[in-house]
Amino acid sequence: MTIDANAPPSAALVVTCSGPTCSFDASGSADPDGAIAAYSLSFGDAHSTDLVTSLTASHAYPTGTFTANLYVLDNGGAVAVRTATVTVTNMLPVATFTYRVQRRNGLTVLKTPVRAPQANAFCERLK
């Protein structure tokens, strides 16, 4: 009697986040006795993707904590799962505008571009 056993694949998932956007890399996954047939990534927020043309994906999250799951299927039908917890905190907005400094009658005046009306109104009050 011969038993042909299929060893399961190993699922590897590296997650890196910058702000609310996280990058996922499954390239470290492997199958010891065959080939990986499919990869699927569930982001944990009702969105998912099949990693068909690339073993990487990126996803933007709302504020919260999520459980991402990588599913790896090998050519023998065995499945491996890797889980990662992703936490995104509410980040404060950053207000930016550009200005130029101009001297007028011995006073320093801030001039802003037209596309920043609120900043322009503020700077006009400084005159």
Backbone hydrogen bonds, N-H to C=O, Kabsch-Sander energy under -0.5 kcal/mol:
donor,donor_aa,acceptor,acceptor_aa,energy
4,D,2,T,-0.6
5,A,3,I,-0.9
7,A,5,A,-0.7
10,S,30,A,-3.4
12,A,10,S,-0.5
14,V,25,D,-2.3
15,V,13,L,-0.5
16,T,23,S,-2.1
18,S,21,T,-2.8
21,T,18,S,-1.5
22,C,20,P,-0.5
22,C,59,H,-2.9
23,S,16,T,-3.5
24,F,57,A,-3.5
25,D,14,V,-2.1
26,A,55,L,-3.1
29,S,26,A,-1.9
30,A,10,S,-1.9
34,G,31,D,-0.7
37,A,73,L,-2.6
38,A,73,L,-1.8
40,S,71,Y,-2.2
41,L,49,T,-3.3
42,S,69,N,-2.9
43,F,41,L,-0.6
43,F,47,H,-2.4
44,G,47,H,-0.6
49,T,41,L,-2.5
51,L,39,Y,-1.3
51,L,49,T,-0.5
52,V,50,D,-1.4
57,A,24,F,-2.0
59,H,22,C,-2.4
61,Y,20,P,-3.0
64,G,88,V,-2.6
66,F,86,V,-3.3
68,A,66,F,-0.6
68,A,84,A,-3.1
69,N,42,S,-2.5
70,L,82,R,-3.0
71,Y,40,S,-3.3
71,Y,69,N,-0.5
72,V,80,A,-2.9
73,L,38,A,-2.6
74,D,78,A,-2.6
75,N,35,A,-2.5
77,G,74,D,-1.8
80,A,72,V,-2.3
82,R,70,L,-2.1
84,A,68,A,-2.5
86,V,66,F,-3.2
88,V,64,G,-3.2
95,A,93,P,-0.6
96,T,94,V,-0.5
100,R,111,K,-2.6
102,Q,109,V,-2.7
104,R,107,L,-2.8
107,L,104,R,-2.1
109,V,102,Q,-3.4
109,V,107,L,-0.5
111,K,100,R,-2.7
111,K,109,V,-0.5
116,A,113,P,-1.5
120,N,116,A,-2.5
121,A,117,P,-2.5
122,F,118,Q,-1.9
123,C,119,A,-2.5
124,E,120,N,-2.4
125,R,121,A,-1.3
126,L,122,F,-0.6
126,L,123,C,-1.0
127,K,124,E,-1.3
